[in-house]
Amino acid sequence: MTTTTSALGIDRERLTALLAAERRLYEKRNPRSREAHGRGAHLFGGVPMTWMAKSAAGFPLYLKSASGARVTDLDGHELIDFCLGDTGAMAGHSPAPTVAAVTRRYAELGGATAMLPTEDAAAVAAELTRRFGVARWSFALTATDANRWALRLARAVTGRPRILVNSYNYHGSVDESFVVAGEHGAESRPGNVGAPYDVTATSRVAEYNDLDGLERQLSYGDVAAVLMEPALTNMGIVLPEPGYLEGVRDLTRRARTLLINDETHTVSMGVGGCTRAWNLEPDIVTIGKAIGGGVPVGAYGLDEALAERVWGRSDLDLLDTGGVGGTLAGNALSMAAARATLAEVLTEAAYTHMTDLATRYTAGVRRIIDAHGLPWSVVQLGARSEYRFASPAPVNGGASQRAADAELEDYLHVFLINRGILLTPFHNMALMCPATTRDDVDAHLAVLAEAVRTLRAA
């Protein structure tokens, strides 16, 4: 989407020229990454996973090493990492307690995946119950799988076929989630790849912060579950308006529809994500990425009553091929990693530190915006902060999507990378980890201020 000069207060021709110059600098600085990318002829899209092809500069940096809040690329550049694996490394890269637990499990004890439970799993489940409130947990390898399995259980116990999500939500690659609110009603999200069914036949959609719209969609009586992030994160951070989340819970209860809180990204809000911080009462919580300290893991938790309903159904094949589970899920290695990460890395003290840094960063970005009179906004969610090219901040996913500006975003991203700052390639989110420092935040702010000054120079 290209936004007019008057809307963003920038000279589009200057932006195009500056972006081209930054891309040339990037190519000059990163010959080894460019060469490595050229050797990926047998990789689909030239990368191990197609999302890695998303780059502001034409080809991705290649990773050499990472530690704490730093990554080093093949050309030897050390970058301060505010991407953190798009939340997968929110505990920092290779935190020492997680490394020790994984090393002990894999190198000393062995048996990374034996299809046998370990004591670590029970400890992780108990800790997740303490943090999020729901009482019974099962494990996956990704939050996508956790969401898929939770939806299967929701359909099984309600007997209803449809799922409801918020427009421009993000729940991994769950088929039912690729629906948006279009001009004439629900429609498939642009670019949806190979959906097995028309998503409008499997799903309903309502804009975030729109209780009237949610009530209309629930009134059909066919929604098994509302799957939502308590705050939107992947289309820019969108926070709930007063009373919205309470209204969602009331409407879903009245409609006898289950409520699933996907805390995979919103776990940035605190040790128990938004569920704990805002005293929410979902029927199911799903989570992934961050809790394994970089080792693949996902989880879904059911409240006590729902768990009993599901487990009491003799007609559901939960022990074999009924569609819920996988042979690597709950493996010994991921459970050891999650236990150490939760107990020793993503602690209350760590979250206080991370949130304080995000507050410092948010205030700094706001100063930059104000100093240049830009019609932008910045929003914080605990340890996560993001600026958007709109003011005031968008209140739903559709408005946030319309505020996107690909060229401007690419310019800022490649400018930052060329000066040692790494953001997630998908949006303007900066995430803090326990190893992030005030100096890291100040360095990021200094480079961002330079980028904006350069952009705004006469």
Buried (B, 14 or more C-beta within 10 A) or exposed (E): EEBEEEEBBBBBEBBEEBBEBBBEBBBEBBEBBBEBBEEBEEBEEBBEEEEBBEBBBEBBBBEBEBBBBBBBBBBEBBBBBBBBBBBBBBBBBBBBBBBEBBEEBBEEEEEBEEEEEBEBBEBBBBBBBEBBBBBBBBBBBBBBBBBBBBBBBBBBBBEBEBBBBBBBBBBBEBBBBBBBBBEEEBBBBEEBEEBEEEBBEBBBBBBBBBBEBBBEBBEEEBBBBBBBBBBBBBBBBBBBBEEBBBBBBEBBEEBEBBBBBBBBBBBBBBBBBBBBBBEBBBBBBBBBBBBBBBBBBBBBBBBEEBBEBBEEEEEBEBEEEEEBBEEBBBBBBBBBBBBBBBBBBBBEEBBEBBBBBBBBBBBBBBEBBEEBEBBBBBBBBBBBBBBBBBBEBBBBBBBBBEBBBEBBBBBBBBBBBBBBBBBBBBBBBBBBBBBBBEEBBEBBBEBBBBBBEBBBEE
